[in-house]
């Protein structure tokens, strides 16, 4: 399995400057759309009912990256370093905005879900580069004890921080301000922006694999297994962590979905940026990040359907 996955690293992310700029602009627009659902009063939940969201943030910011790191060590005999880094990158991303819809469908605590997505998205400027740099370095330090040669990858905090600030920080602030000062207009355009985010992710996947479809189809069975295992750990962490702290069942459902659904679209955009990642030898990261974005929709809807059929 290791040798098969190693072949993925030969994939080049061939995007010219114009293509990268286009992707960055579209993601900024999407994040503006995500922020349209964030109201100032949403954050009141943090202060009025802090236990559930504090537990959720601990699981999202610290639990998931740590569990992912341990999982990459356990699987290190079967996965390549770039596949491991792809898993770490996904775990470092904020929660995906589709989790709010899934929480509603699952009869979970939608207010908690929105609050979690809002806070993790706002603070992604800091937490995404921090967690990726921390656990990426720890993983490489660990492998240096096991192997004599590794792919060269510089994991720098500041370039990623600046990029996330540009792609997330500014659009989110503008989106929050817009939704609070123009509430009627916000309600009209919020749904189109949600559909646009789905179209955008599909566009990124097609753009990434357009010239490598045969490789994607050939290696999907390996990527599929890895992503399913990783996502299962994330979903289990959300539910188990919420249960350990004896949160209400409705909150357990929300945290299961919040921790199990990640904004992998952000991960793809970061991968496309040559200022952060080298554009050669990163195929393993690309495959993991892209397939995660597809799989967590399938897994999230499946879990939501199970929750929906069960009484609280």
Secondary structure per residue as TSV (DSSP state, phi and psi in degrees):
chain	resnum	aa	ss	phi	psi
A	1	X	-	360.0	-40.1
A	2	X	H	-59.7	-46.3
A	3	X	H	-65.6	-37.3
A	4	X	H	-65.0	-44.4
A	5	X	H	-67.0	-30.7
A	6	X	H	-61.6	-28.8
A	7	X	G	-62.6	-29.2
A	8	X	G	-62.6	-28.3
A	9	X	G	-67.6	-13.4
A	10	X	G	-76.2	-10.9
A	11	X	-	-69.6	130.7
A	12	X	-	-100.5	142.1
A	13	X	-	-92.8	84.3
A	14	X	-	-87.2	85.5
A	15	X	-	-121.9	128.9
A	16	X	-	-79.1	175.2
A	17	X	H	-59.7	-40.1
A	18	X	H	-64.2	-41.2
A	19	X	H	-65.5	-42.4
A	20	X	H	-64.1	-44.0
A	21	X	H	-61.7	-38.9
A	22	X	H	-63.1	-46.1
A	23	X	H	-61.6	-42.9
A	24	X	H	-62.6	-42.0
A	25	X	H	-65.5	-43.6
A	26	X	H	-63.6	-41.5
A	27	X	H	-63.5	-40.2
A	28	X	H	-59.9	-40.4
A	29	X	H	-64.7	-41.1
A	30	X	H	-63.9	-43.0
A	31	X	H	-67.2	-31.5
A	32	X	H	-60.9	-42.4
A	33	X	H	-64.9	-39.9
A	34	X	H	-60.8	-41.7
A	35	X	H	-68.0	-17.2
A	36	X	T	-63.3	-24.0
A	37	X	T	-89.6	3.7
A	38	X	-	-103.3	114.5
A	39	X	-	-104.5	155.5
A	40	X	G	-59.0	-37.4
A	41	X	G	-70.2	-17.1
A	42	X	G	-58.4	-36.3
A	43	X	G	-74.3	-8.6
A	44	X	H	-62.8	-28.8
A	45	X	H	-57.7	-34.9
A	46	X	H	-60.1	-34.4
A	47	X	H	-95.5	-32.3
A	48	X	H	-83.2	-35.9
A	49	X	S	-135.4	72.7
A	50	X	H	-76.1	-23.4
A	51	X	H	-59.1	-49.4
A	52	X	H	-64.2	-43.2
A	53	X	H	-74.4	-31.3
A	54	X	H	-64.3	-45.2
A	55	X	H	-60.7	-43.4
A	56	X	H	-61.7	-42.8
A	57	X	H	-67.9	-37.8
A	58	X	H	-62.8	-41.5
A	59	X	I	-67.0	-42.0
A	60	X	I	-71.8	-47.9
A	61	X	I	-82.5	-33.4
A	62	X	I	-117.5	-41.8
A	63	X	I	-66.6	-51.8
A	64	X	H	-65.2	-46.9
A	65	X	H	-60.3	-38.5
A	66	X	H	-68.4	-46.8
A	67	X	H	-61.2	-38.9
A	68	X	H	-63.1	-43.2
A	69	X	H	-58.9	-46.6
A	70	X	H	-61.8	-41.3
A	71	X	H	-63.3	-39.6
A	72	X	H	-65.2	-33.9
A	73	X	H	-68.4	-42.2
A	74	X	H	-63.0	-37.5
A	75	X	T	-92.2	5.1
A	76	X	T	-59.4	-23.2
A	77	X	T	-73.8	-21.7
A	78	X	T	-112.3	-19.5
A	79	X	S	-113.9	153.8
A	80	X	-	-83.8	162.5
A	81	X	H	-56.9	-38.1
A	82	X	H	-71.8	-32.6
A	83	X	H	-64.6	-42.7
A	84	X	H	-61.2	-43.1
A	85	X	H	-66.9	-31.1
A	86	X	H	-64.7	-40.3
A	87	X	H	-64.5	-41.9
A	88	X	H	-66.3	-39.5
A	89	X	H	-62.7	-44.6
A	90	X	H	-60.6	-44.9
A	91	X	H	-64.2	-26.7
A	92	X	H	-82.5	-14.4
A	93	X	S	-75.8	156.2
A	94	X	-	-71.0	172.3
A	95	X	B	-64.4	148.8
A	96	X	-	-80.2	143.4
A	97	X	T	-69.9	-17.6
A	98	X	H	-70.7	-12.2
A	99	X	H	-64.3	-28.0
A	100	X	H	-66.1	-43.6
A	101	X	H	-63.5	-43.6
A	102	X	H	-66.3	-35.9
A	103	X	H	-63.4	-39.4
A	104	X	H	-64.2	-44.8
A	105	X	H	-65.3	-33.9
A	106	X	T	-83.6	2.6
A	107	X	T	58.4	41.6
A	108	X	-	-97.3	-171.5
A	109	X	-	-83.9	95.7
A	110	X	H	-65.9	-38.1
A	111	X	H	-60.5	-41.9
A	112	X	H	-65.0	-41.3
A	113	X	H	-61.4	-46.8
A	114	X	H	-63.4	-41.5
A	115	X	H	-62.9	-43.0
A	116	X	H	-62.2	-48.7
A	117	X	H	-60.3	-42.2
A	118	X	H	-62.1	-50.0
A	119	X	H	-67.8	-45.5
A	120	X	H	-66.0	-33.1
A	121	X	H	-70.6	-45.1
A	122	X	H	-61.3	-41.1
A	123	X	T	-91.3	4.6
A	124	X	H	-62.5	-26.8
A	125	X	H	-55.3	-34.4
A	126	X	H	-97.7	-48.2
A	127	X	H	-74.0	-34.0
A	128	X	H	-64.2	-53.3
A	129	X	H	-65.3	-34.3
A	130	X	H	-63.1	-51.7
A	131	X	H	-67.2	-38.3
A	132	X	H	-67.0	-44.3
A	133	X	H	-64.2	-41.7
A	134	X	H	-64.0	-56.6
A	135	X	H	-78.9	-26.6
A	136	X	H	-63.9	-43.2
A	137	X	H	-67.8	-42.2
A	138	X	H	-61.3	-38.5
A	139	X	H	-65.6	-44.1
A	140	X	H	-67.8	-36.5
A	141	X	H	-62.3	-40.3
A	142	X	H	-63.8	-45.2
A	143	X	H	-68.4	-25.9
A	144	X	H	-63.1	-22.2
A	145	X	T	-83.5	-14.8
A	146	X	T	-109.1	-24.0
A	147	X	-	-136.6	156.2
A	148	X	S	-91.9	-22.6
A	149	X	-	-137.3	134.9
A	150	X	-	-135.4	153.0
A	151	X	-	-59.5	142.1
A	152	X	-	-83.8	125.6
A	153	X	-	-146.6	123.2
A	154	X	-	-92.1	117.9
A	155	X	-	-101.8	97.7
A	156	X	-	-106.0	135.8
A	157	X	H	-74.8	-48.7
A	158	X	H	-64.0	-45.2
A	159	X	H	-58.9	-41.2
A	160	X	H	-69.1	-39.8
A	161	X	H	-60.1	-45.8
A	162	X	H	-62.9	-40.2
A	163	X	H	-68.3	-43.9
A	164	X	H	-65.5	-37.4
A	165	X	I	-60.6	-42.5
A	166	X	I	-69.2	-43.1
A	167	X	I	-81.4	-29.0
A	168	X	I	-111.8	-52.7
A	169	X	I	-55.9	-55.7
A	170	X	H	-66.0	-50.3
A	171	X	H	-59.6	-36.7
A	172	X	H	-68.5	-44.3
A	173	X	H	-60.2	-44.6
A	174	X	H	-64.4	-39.9
A	175	X	H	-65.0	-42.1
A	176	X	H	-64.1	-44.4
A	177	X	H	-63.1	-41.9
A	178	X	H	-62.8	-45.9
A	179	X	H	-65.9	-29.1
A	180	X	H	-85.1	-28.6
A	181	X	H	-95.9	-20.7
A	182	X	-	-130.5	64.3
A	183	X	H	-61.9	-38.3
A	184	X	H	-66.9	-46.3
A	185	X	H	-64.2	-36.3
A	186	X	H	-59.3	-44.2
A	187	X	H	-62.3	-30.7
A	188	X	H	-75.7	-34.9
A	189	X	H	-101.4	-6.6
A	190	X	H	-64.3	-45.2
A	191	X	H	-64.7	-45.7
A	192	X	H	-56.4	-36.9
A	193	X	H	-66.2	-34.9
A	194	X	H	-64.8	-43.1
A	195	X	H	-65.3	-37.4
A	196	X	H	-62.7	-36.5
A	197	X	H	-64.2	-38.6
A	198	X	H	-67.0	-43.7
A	199	X	H	-62.3	-39.4
A	200	X	H	-62.9	-43.5
A	201	X	H	-63.7	-42.5
A	202	X	H	-60.4	-40.8
A	203	X	H	-59.7	-44.1
A	204	X	H	-64.8	-40.7
A	205	X	H	-64.8	-44.1
A	206	X	H	-63.0	-43.0
A	207	X	H	-63.4	-38.6
A	208	X	H	-72.0	-36.7
A	209	X	H	-108.5	5.9
A	210	X	T	-53.4	-38.4
A	211	X	T	-101.4	5.0
A	212	X	-	-133.2	31.4
A	213	X	H	-60.7	-39.3
A	214	X	H	-62.4	-38.1
A	215	X	H	-68.2	-39.7
A	216	X	H	-60.5	-46.2
A	217	X	H	-68.1	-33.4
A	218	X	H	-71.6	-36.3
A	219	X	H	-106.4	4.2
A	220	X	H	-59.8	-31.9
A	221	X	H	-63.7	-35.4
A	222	X	H	-73.9	-45.9
A	223	X	H	-62.6	-40.5
A	224	X	H	-57.9	-47.9
A	225	X	H	-62.2	-45.0
A	226	X	H	-63.9	-46.1
A	227	X	H	-67.0	-39.5
A	228	X	H	-61.6	-45.3
A	229	X	H	-61.7	-47.4
A	230	X	H	-61.4	-47.1
A	231	X	H	-65.8	-36.2
A	232	X	H	-62.9	-40.6
A	233	X	H	-63.3	-40.5
A	234	X	H	-65.2	-46.8
A	235	X	H	-63.0	-42.6
A	236	X	H	-65.2	-39.9
A	237	X	H	-60.3	-43.3
A	238	X	H	-61.5	-47.0
A	239	X	H	-72.7	-44.8
A	240	X	H	-65.2	-44.2
A	241	X	H	-60.5	-43.6
A	242	X	H	-65.2	-34.9
A	243	X	H	-71.2	-40.2
A	244	X	H	-59.3	-38.8
A	245	X	T	-87.3	8.3
A	246	X	T	55.0	45.2
A	247	X	-	-75.9	157.4
A	248	X	-	-56.9	150.6
A	249	X	H	-58.3	-35.7
A	250	X	H	-65.1	-32.6
A	251	X	H	-76.6	-31.8
A	252	X	H	-62.7	-38.8
A	253	X	H	-62.9	-44.4
A	254	X	H	-63.0	-45.4
A	255	X	H	-69.7	-31.0
A	256	X	H	-58.6	-46.2
A	257	X	H	-73.8	-38.7
A	258	X	H	-63.9	-44.8
A	259	X	H	-75.6	-27.5
A	260	X	H	-87.9	-9.1
A	261	X	-	-119.4	119.1
A	262	X	B	-116.1	153.4
A	263	X	-	-81.8	73.2
A	264	X	H	-70.0	-16.9
A	265	X	H	-60.6	-38.5
A	266	X	H	-62.9	-41.0
A	267	X	H	-60.2	-40.5
A	268	X	H	-64.0	-43.3
A	269	X	H	-63.5	-39.7
A	270	X	H	-63.7	-37.6
A	271	X	H	-65.2	-31.6
A	272	X	T	-76.5	-9.1
A	273	X	-	-91.8	113.7
A	274	X	T	-67.7	-16.2
A	275	X	T	-73.5	-17.5
A	276	X	T	-107.7	-48.7
A	277	X	S	-121.0	141.7
A	278	X	-	-64.0	146.4
A	279	X	S	-91.0	14.6
A	280	X	S	-125.0	139.2
A	281	X	S	77.6	16.7
A	282	X	-	-107.6	17.9
A	283	X	H	-59.0	-36.6
A	284	X	H	-61.9	-42.4
A	285	X	H	-64.1	-41.9
A	286	X	H	-62.0	-46.3
A	287	X	H	-63.0	-46.6
A	288	X	H	-61.9	-47.0
A	289	X	H	-65.7	-43.2
A	290	X	H	-67.8	-45.2
A	291	X	H	-69.7	-32.2
A	292	X	H	-57.8	-43.9
A	293	X	H	-61.0	-30.1
A	294	X	H	-81.3	-45.7
A	295	X	H	-66.7	-39.4
A	296	X	H	-67.2	-20.7
A	297	X	H	-69.7	-44.5
A	298	X	H	-64.6	-48.4
A	299	X	H	-65.7	-42.0
A	300	X	H	-62.8	-43.4
A	301	X	H	-66.9	-35.0
A	302	X	H	-66.2	-47.0
A	303	X	H	-63.6	-41.0
A	304	X	H	-61.8	-39.3
A	305	X	H	-66.1	-37.9
A	306	X	H	-65.3	-45.6
A	307	X	H	-60.8	-41.3
A	308	X	H	-62.1	-34.7
A	309	X	H	-80.1	-18.3
A	310	X	S	-96.0	138.9
A	311	X	-	-77.6	152.6
A	312	X	-	-75.7	360.0
